[in-house]
Amino acid sequence: MRKRTLGRSGSLDDVKGNPRADFLQGYFSERGQRILQELVTMSDELSTRPAQVALAWLLSRPGVTAPIASATSLAQLAEILDAVTLSLPKPLLTRLDEASRR
């Protein structure tokens, strides 16, 4: 099983001890939970990481010139860079779009 930045539960407990925990708390809304669950589900379906799916989704959106990503290690940087070559099929893009709207 791949190591995840956030646990499968997608709860605030998953970010305890993370240097960005205070910042991340604002993303644990109902909408944020839906999006996170889709990202985790899709990353499992595609055998990739949630961060890669998130960045690939943002890169596919019209009007998004450059998603902002942060890495605290070379391994995270490599993971982020892999998102550039990840092409998400239309049905997956639609699922993410729908999760972000509800």
N, CA, C and O of each residue as an XYZ file, in Angstrom:
408
protein
N       0.852     -1.184      0.000
C       0.000      0.000      0.000
C       0.890      1.237      0.000
O       1.894      1.290      0.711
N       0.518      2.221     -0.795
C       1.278      3.466     -0.867
C       1.076      4.290      0.388
O      -0.007      4.268      0.974
N       2.102      5.018      0.811
C       1.982      5.937      1.930
C       1.226      7.178      1.466
O       1.510      7.717      0.396
N       0.280      7.626      2.254
C      -0.524      8.797      1.924
C      -0.198      9.931      2.873
O       0.132      9.713      4.039
N      -0.296     11.152      2.352
C      -0.141     12.323      3.197
C      -1.310     12.403      4.161
O      -1.123     12.706      5.340
N      -2.508     12.138      3.677
C      -3.703     12.101      4.514
C      -4.166     10.664      4.594
O      -4.035      9.899      3.638
N      -4.711     10.303      5.746
C      -5.214      8.952      5.917
C      -6.498      8.727      5.141
O      -7.094      9.670      4.621
N      -6.911      7.502      5.069
C      -8.108      7.157      4.310
C      -9.367      7.773      4.911
O     -10.354      7.977      4.204
N      -9.342      8.068      6.204
C     -10.550      8.609      6.825
C     -10.810     10.042      6.400
O     -11.956     10.492      6.427
N      -9.773     10.767      6.010
C      -9.957     12.150      5.609
C     -10.420     13.027      6.753
O     -11.185     13.968      6.544
N      -9.967     12.732      7.952
C     -10.390     13.506      9.114
C      -9.266     14.420      9.593
O      -8.118     14.297      9.166
N      -9.620     15.327     10.477
C      -8.620     16.228     11.047
C      -7.517     15.464     11.773
O      -6.384     15.938     11.866
N      -7.850     14.283     12.287
C      -6.831     13.464     12.961
C      -5.692     13.108     12.020
O      -4.562     12.892     12.457
N      -5.993     13.047     10.721
C      -4.979     12.685      9.726
C      -3.888     13.738      9.582
O      -2.792     13.427      9.116
N      -4.166     14.965      9.969
C      -3.179     16.035      9.789
C      -2.498     16.443     11.091
O      -1.653     17.338     11.097
N      -2.861     15.793     12.190
C      -2.193     16.104     13.451
C      -0.697     15.888     13.300
O      -0.254     14.864     12.779
N       0.070     16.858     13.759
C       1.516     16.770     13.655
C       2.064     17.296     12.342
O       3.273     17.489     12.211
N       1.199     17.532     11.371
C       1.622     18.097     10.094
C       1.930     19.572     10.300
O       1.148     20.278     10.938
N       3.057     20.055      9.772
C       3.386     21.472      9.954
C       2.326     22.416      9.389
O       2.278     23.587      9.768
N       1.489     21.929      8.501
C       0.453     22.768      7.887
C      -0.939     22.479      8.446
O      -1.937     22.847      7.826
N      -1.022     21.829      9.598
C      -2.305     21.408     10.162
C      -3.275     22.576     10.311
O      -4.448     22.443      9.963
N      -2.818     23.705     10.815
C      -3.723     24.848     10.992
C      -4.304     25.302      9.658
O      -5.495     25.600      9.564
N      -3.477     25.353      8.643
C      -3.922     25.756      7.306
C      -4.912     24.743      6.733
O      -5.918     25.123      6.134
N      -4.628     23.467      6.916
C      -5.435     22.406      6.316
C      -6.820     22.274      6.937
O      -7.732     21.760      6.289
N      -6.998     22.720      8.156
C      -8.287     22.568      8.838
C      -9.445     23.143      8.028
O     -10.549     22.599      8.055
N      -9.206     24.227      7.316
C     -10.267     24.859      6.538
C     -10.775     24.025      5.374
O     -11.813     24.348      4.795
N     -10.072     22.967      5.021
C     -10.466     22.131      3.889
C     -11.292     20.912      4.300
O     -11.623     20.077      3.458
N     -11.622     20.803      5.576
C     -12.361     19.644      6.051
C     -13.862     19.907      6.128
O     -14.548     19.396      7.013
N     -14.358     20.706      5.194
C     -15.792     20.946      5.065
C     -16.424     19.723      4.396
O     -15.728     18.794      3.984
N     -17.752     19.741      4.297
C     -18.439     18.645      3.610
C     -17.975     18.546      2.156
O     -17.738     17.450      1.647
N     -17.846     19.690      1.496
C     -17.377     19.718      0.107
C     -15.952     19.179      0.010
O     -15.646     18.367     -0.863
N     -15.095     19.628      0.898
C     -13.711     19.155      0.910
C     -13.617     17.655      1.123
O     -12.774     16.989      0.522
N     -14.485     17.122      1.981
C     -14.507     15.680      2.226
C     -14.921     14.913      0.973
O     -14.356     13.863      0.668
N     -15.913     15.444      0.243
C     -16.342     14.779     -1.010
C     -15.204     14.750     -2.020
O     -14.935     13.723     -2.643
N     -14.545     15.887     -2.171
C     -13.450     15.961     -3.138
C     -12.323     15.021     -2.726
O     -11.791     14.282     -3.554
N     -11.961     15.050     -1.454
C     -10.890     14.183     -0.962
C     -11.225     12.713     -1.195
O     -10.365     11.940     -1.617
N     -12.463     12.326     -0.925
C     -12.851     10.931     -1.126
C     -12.730     10.533     -2.593
O     -12.255      9.440     -2.900
N     -13.156     11.413     -3.502
C     -13.005     11.121     -4.939
C     -11.534     11.012     -5.313
O     -11.153     10.120     -6.071
N     -10.701     11.913     -4.788
C      -9.267     11.866     -5.100
C      -8.644     10.554     -4.631
O      -7.852      9.945     -5.351
N      -9.004     10.124     -3.425
C      -8.463      8.868     -2.890
C      -8.961      7.678     -3.707
O      -8.186      6.787     -4.056
N     -10.259      7.670     -4.009
C     -10.839      6.574     -4.796
C     -10.182      6.495     -6.174
O      -9.803      5.416     -6.630
N     -10.054      7.643     -6.830
C      -9.452      7.663     -8.166
C      -7.984      7.291     -8.139
O      -7.498      6.608     -9.040
N      -7.280      7.732     -7.121
C      -5.857      7.371     -7.062
C      -5.701      5.864     -6.911
O      -4.768      5.280     -7.461
N      -6.609      5.227     -6.168
C      -6.577      3.770     -6.060
C      -6.897      3.124     -7.410
O      -6.246      2.158     -7.807
N      -7.897      3.656     -8.113
C      -8.279      3.118     -9.422
C      -7.146      3.243    -10.434
O      -6.970      2.370    -11.284
N      -6.378      4.326    -10.344
C      -5.318      4.605    -11.314
C      -3.925      4.178    -10.832
O      -2.936      4.355    -11.543
N      -3.855      3.618     -9.625
C      -2.571      3.230     -9.023
C      -1.599      4.406     -8.995
O      -0.447      4.294     -9.412
N      -2.084      5.512     -8.502
C      -1.272      6.714     -8.378
C      -1.558      7.348     -7.026
O      -2.131      6.696     -6.154
N      -1.177      8.584     -6.834
C      -1.344      9.264     -5.546
C      -2.431     10.332     -5.645
O      -2.622     10.912     -6.714
N      -3.145     10.603     -4.554
C      -4.177     11.645     -4.578
C      -3.646     13.006     -5.038
O      -4.338     13.719     -5.764
N      -2.450     13.370     -4.634
C      -1.885     14.661     -5.050
C      -1.702     14.719     -6.557
O      -1.914     15.767     -7.167
N      -1.314     13.609     -7.162
C      -1.150     13.579     -8.615
C      -2.486     13.738     -9.320
O      -2.583     14.448    -10.322
N      -3.513     13.081     -8.801
C      -4.843     13.203     -9.399
C      -5.341     14.643     -9.249
O      -5.893     15.210    -10.192
N      -5.149     15.225     -8.077
C      -5.600     16.600     -7.843
C      -4.930     17.570     -8.802
O      -5.596     18.420     -9.394
N      -3.635     17.451     -8.957
C      -2.920     18.360     -9.858
C      -3.282     18.123    -11.320
O      -3.421     19.075    -12.088
N      -3.434     16.859    -11.707
C      -3.843     16.559    -13.089
C      -5.229     17.134    -13.368
O      -5.485     17.649    -14.457
N      -6.123     17.045    -12.379
C      -7.473     17.612    -12.524
C      -7.384     19.124    -12.726
O      -8.011     19.677    -13.630
N      -6.602     19.782    -11.877
C      -6.458     21.237    -12.008
C      -5.835     21.621    -13.351
O      -6.263     22.589    -13.979
N      -4.832     20.871    -13.788
C      -4.186     21.162    -15.071
C      -5.151     21.000    -16.254
O      -4.966     21.627    -17.298
N      -6.163     20.171    -16.091
C      -7.119     19.935    -17.178
C      -8.193     21.016    -17.267
O      -8.919     21.088    -18.259
N      -8.298     21.844    -16.252
C      -9.378     22.830    -16.192
C      -9.049     24.069    -17.012
O      -7.951     24.617    -16.912
N     -10.007     24.506    -17.824
C      -9.794     25.737    -18.594
C      -9.609     26.915    -17.629
O     -10.284     27.012    -16.604
N      -8.711     27.772    -17.971
C      -8.491     28.955    -17.141
C      -7.475     28.764    -16.032
O      -7.040     29.741    -15.422
N      -7.087     27.525    -15.757
C      -6.052     27.290    -14.747
C      -4.721     27.245    -15.487
O      -4.444     26.320    -16.251
N      -3.912     28.256    -15.243
C      -2.633     28.344    -15.929
C      -1.564     27.519    -15.224
O      -0.807     26.792    -15.867
N      -1.504     27.633    -13.910
C      -0.476     26.932    -13.153
C      -0.957     26.663    -11.736
O      -0.954     27.568    -10.901
N      -1.372     25.434    -11.452
C      -1.755     25.112    -10.080
C      -0.538     25.273     -9.166
O       0.591     24.976     -9.558
N      -0.779     25.733     -7.980
C       0.308     25.920     -7.023
C       0.411     24.664     -6.166
O      -0.572     24.213     -5.578
N       1.600     24.115     -6.106
C       1.845     22.921     -5.307
C       3.067     23.166     -4.432
O       3.927     23.987     -4.750
N       3.120     22.451     -3.346
C       4.235     22.616     -2.416
C       4.833     21.253     -2.102
O       4.117     20.269     -1.920
N       6.135     21.215     -2.043
C       6.845     19.982     -1.693
C       7.830     20.285     -0.572
O       8.505     21.314     -0.579
N       7.898     19.382      0.375
C       8.855     19.547      1.473
C       9.993     18.531      1.391
O      10.830     18.453      2.290
N      10.017     17.757      0.310
C      11.099     16.796      0.115
C      11.257     16.530     -1.381
O      10.368     16.840     -2.174
N      12.377     15.963     -1.748
C      12.591     15.599     -3.158
C      11.598     14.527     -3.609
O      11.177     14.518     -4.765
N      11.227     13.631     -2.706
C      10.250     12.596     -3.056
C       8.897     13.224     -3.376
O       8.231     12.814     -4.327
N       8.489     14.218     -2.586
C       7.229     14.899     -2.868
C       7.310     15.658     -4.181
O       6.342     15.686     -4.941
N       8.443     16.269     -4.454
C       8.617     16.988     -5.719
C       8.476     16.032     -6.900
O       7.803     16.353     -7.879
N       9.100     14.872     -6.816
C       8.999     13.876     -7.892
C       7.543     13.450     -8.082
O       7.083     13.284     -9.212
N       6.825     13.273     -6.982
C       5.414     12.889     -7.048
C       4.601     13.972     -7.752
O       3.766     13.677     -8.607
N       4.850     15.213     -7.389
C       4.131     16.329     -8.000
C       4.415     16.395     -9.498
O       3.500     16.591    -10.298
N       5.665     16.233     -9.871
C       6.038     16.325    -11.283
C       5.383     15.226    -12.119
O       5.099     15.432    -13.299
N       5.143     14.068    -11.517
C       4.475     12.978    -12.237
C       3.044     13.346    -12.631
O       2.484     12.752    -13.552
N       2.455     14.311    -11.946
C       1.087     14.729    -12.267
C       0.998     15.338    -13.662
O      -0.057     15.285    -14.293
N       2.079     15.906    -14.141
C       2.072     16.573    -15.447
C       1.769     15.585    -16.571
O       1.163     15.961    -17.574
N       2.174     14.352    -16.419
C       1.968     13.354    -17.472
C       0.729     12.493    -17.236
O       0.419     11.622    -18.049
N       0.023     12.726    -16.141
C      -1.177     11.941    -15.836
C      -2.371     12.531    -16.579
O      -2.745     13.683    -16.355
N      -2.956     11.745    -17.451
C      -4.124     12.174    -18.211
C      -5.351     11.487    -17.622
O      -5.455     10.260    -17.631
N      -6.278     12.292    -17.109
C      -7.484     11.727    -16.511
C      -8.578     11.572    -17.565
O      -8.867     12.516    -18.300
N      -9.182     10.399    -17.643
C     -10.275     10.189    -18.588
C     -11.458     11.105    -18.250
O     -11.651     11.470    -17.090
N     -12.225     11.465    -19.234
C     -13.365     12.372    -19.082
C     -14.312     11.958    -17.948
O     -14.722     12.818    -17.169
N     -14.673     10.671    -17.827
C     -15.581     10.291    -16.735
C     -15.015     10.619    -15.336
O     -15.767     10.976    -14.429
N     -13.706     10.496    -15.175
C     -13.108     10.824    -13.884
C     -13.115     12.330    -13.654
O     -13.370     12.791    -12.542
N     -12.837     13.088    -14.700
C     -12.898     14.544    -14.579
C     -14.306     14.986    -14.190
O     -14.477     15.881    -13.363
N     -15.301     14.358    -14.784
C     -16.694     14.692    -14.482
C     -17.012     14.374    -13.014
O     -17.681     15.159    -12.341
N     -16.535     13.230    -12.520
C     -16.763     12.869    -11.119
C     -16.167     13.924    -10.176
O     -16.802     14.315     -9.196
N     -14.970     14.370    -10.473
C     -14.345     15.393     -9.630
C     -15.081     16.728     -9.725
O     -15.283     17.410     -8.720
N     -15.472     17.087    -10.926
C     -16.233     18.318    -11.099
C     -17.532     18.277    -10.301
O     -17.893     19.250     -9.639
N     -18.229     17.146    -10.366
C     -19.492     17.007     -9.633
C     -19.266     17.044     -8.122
O     -20.038     17.668     -7.394
N     -18.221     16.384     -7.653
C     -17.931     16.405     -6.210
C     -17.627     17.807     -5.730
O     -17.937     18.151     -4.590
N     -17.031     18.616     -6.574
C     -16.650     19.972     -6.161
C     -17.827     20.944     -6.223
O     -17.759     22.018     -5.626
N     -18.886     20.601     -6.920
C     -20.052     21.488     -7.060
C     -21.100     21.294     -5.986
O     -21.721     22.263     -5.549
N     -21.306     20.081     -5.559
C     -22.407     19.802     -4.619
C     -22.217     20.481     -3.301
O     -23.056     20.344     -2.410
